[in-house]
Amino acid sequence: MYSSVNIGGMKRFKVQQLKDARIIRGWSQKRLAEEAGVEHMTVWRIENNRFHTPATVLQLARALGVPMEAIFNDGSGVYLN
């Protein structure tokens, strides 16, 4: 079961989707932060169900190559480009 967070009125997004994609790639939170151009603590906050902006979630998803449908829908599973 995936944890979800409501961000900025958008559909609930599945926190675990981003974390799973990061782990599959073999990236640390620090590496994802560097690739996405955000602070390491930002990645930690999102992965630990802390609120953040939709724009930041999109930055992380893009850096990981995860399509928006994979984190902003009701399905499950991680999709990588």
HELIX and SHEET records of a PDB file:
HELIX    1   1 VAL A   15  ARG A   25  1                                  11    
HELIX    2   2 GLN A   29  ALA A   36  1                                   8    
HELIX    3   3 HIS A   40  GLU A   47  1                                   8    
HELIX    4   4 PRO A   54  LEU A   64  1                                  11    
HELIX    5   5 MET A   68  ILE A   71  1                                   4    
SHEET    1   A 2 SER A   4  VAL A   5  0                                        
SHEET    2   A 2 PHE A  13  LYS A  14 -1                                        
END                                                                             
